[in-house]
Each structure stands twice: as structure tokens, then as C-alpha cells.
Amino acid sequence: MLNNYLPILMFILVGILVGVGPLLMGYFLGPHHPDKDKNAPYECGFEAFETARLKFDVRFYLVAILFIVFDLEIAFLFPWAVVLNDLGMTAFWVMTIFLGILVVGFIYEWKKGALEWE
């Protein structure tokens, strides 16, 4: 019975090897001689305006997460629109409810001021 799981185990091991192997090879085989210029922050060819260790405002992360959420939700519409004729009216109404919930969430975020940048 365990022979059935051998391909899955091999797939996981190869995936880990492909993901971690190059990182470890770069760490152990690469040169470790950084100089002052190489460690300096780079901002489009200009000297850095501030230190690179400043924390980002929480609003930046909030806007980024909102973008990802709404972008992914809209990405679900394309395959649904392609096969809409095959799915029927039930799928149409389910997607209408889905989009309604998405719009309610968007209005909620808008009213809470999550989309305003000061």
C-alpha cells in the first residue's frame, strides 16, 4: 500500500531539491566579499534619500492586500465568462451574488477610508 505514495514522496523531494538546492549552492559557492557600495541602498541612480531600514506605513500593505484580493477575484471572471453559455442561469446568479458580495466589501473598505492615501 505504501508503494502508491512513493511517486508523491519523490515529487515532493525533487521539488524541495529544485527549490532549496540552488539557494544552498549560491550560498556555499558564491563569493562573500561585499563592499560599501554593494551594500548601499540604490534608488534609481541617486543617493538614497533616507535609510533603507525605515518601516513602510501600514496603509501601503493594506492597499497592496486589497489590490491582490480584488485582482484575484476579477481573474475568476474570465474563465467564468468563457463558459457562461455552457453553465446556464444558475451559474449566472451564483456569480451575480459573488460580485454583489465583492461590491459590498469594496464599499465597506471605501467607507472605512482604507483607500484614502494622505
Secondary structure, 3 states (H helix, E strand, C coil): CHHHHHHHHHHHHHHHHHHHHHHHHHHHHCCCCCCHHHHCCCECCECCCCCCCCCCCHHHHHHHHHHHHHHHHHHCHHHHHHCHHHHCHHHHHHHHHHHHHHHHHHHHHHHHCCCCCC
